[in-house]
Amino acid sequence: MKRKVGALIEDKVMRRAKRRAVEEGRSLSQVIQNALLRYLDESESHPEDREKAYAAFCSHPLKLTPGEFRQVLEDDQWNR
């Protein structure tokens, strides 16, 4: 099922999206949907990474070594 949505998009961005749609022979809707899916896929965190971070904080909160803290930040996929 598809839904119609409204969004405010900068003119420059919209022109680029329309140009891409024409170049690829696709609809503007397809270009926008593809871009949104790629963004969502890239920004999803992995459950095992969240579990490791949670375990590290709960095992000794506020007593993380600098190395452990760096590791938690590196595993923090949703912070990007």
C-alpha positions in Angstrom: 0.0 0.0 0.0 1.3 3.5 -0.8 0.5 6.8 0.9 0.7 10.3 -0.4 2.9 12.5 1.8 3.7 16.1 1.9 7.1 17.5 2.7 9.0 20.7 2.3 12.1 20.1 0.2 14.7 22.7 -0.9 14.3 23.8 -4.5 17.9 22.8 -5.3 17.4 19.3 -3.9 14.1 18.9 -5.8 15.7 19.9 -9.1 18.5 17.3 -8.5 15.9 14.6 -7.7 13.8 15.4 -10.8 17.0 15.4 -13.0 18.0 12.0 -11.6 14.5 10.6 -12.3 14.6 11.8 -15.9 18.2 10.4 -16.4 17.2 7.0 -15.0 13.8 6.9 -16.6 12.0 6.6 -13.3 9.4 8.6 -11.6 10.2 11.2 -9.0 8.3 9.1 -6.4 10.6 6.1 -7.1 13.7 8.2 -6.8 12.6 9.7 -3.5 11.5 6.3 -2.1 14.8 4.7 -3.1 16.7 7.5 -1.4 14.6 7.2 1.8 15.1 3.4 1.9 18.8 3.7 1.5 18.9 6.3 4.3 16.9 4.1 6.6 18.9 1.0 5.8 22.2 2.8 6.6 21.1 4.3 9.8 19.6 1.1 11.3 21.6 -0.3 14.3 22.2 -3.9 14.7 20.5 -5.5 17.8 23.7 -7.3 18.8 25.5 -3.9 18.9 22.8 -2.4 21.1 23.0 -5.5 23.4 26.8 -5.1 23.8 26.5 -1.4 24.6 23.7 -2.0 27.1 25.7 -4.8 28.8 28.7 -2.6 29.1 26.8 0.3 30.7 24.8 -1.9 33.0 27.8 -4.0 34.2 29.5 -1.0 35.7 27.8 2.3 34.9 30.0 5.4 35.0 33.1 3.2 35.6 33.9 2.5 31.9 37.5 2.5 31.0 38.4 4.9 28.2 38.8 1.9 25.9 35.4 0.6 26.8 33.8 4.0 26.3 35.4 4.3 22.9 34.1 0.8 22.0 30.6 1.7 23.0 30.7 4.9 20.9 32.0 2.9 17.9 29.2 0.4 18.3 26.7 3.2 18.5 25.2 2.8 15.0 22.1 4.9 15.7 24.2 8.0 16.6 25.0 8.7 13.0 
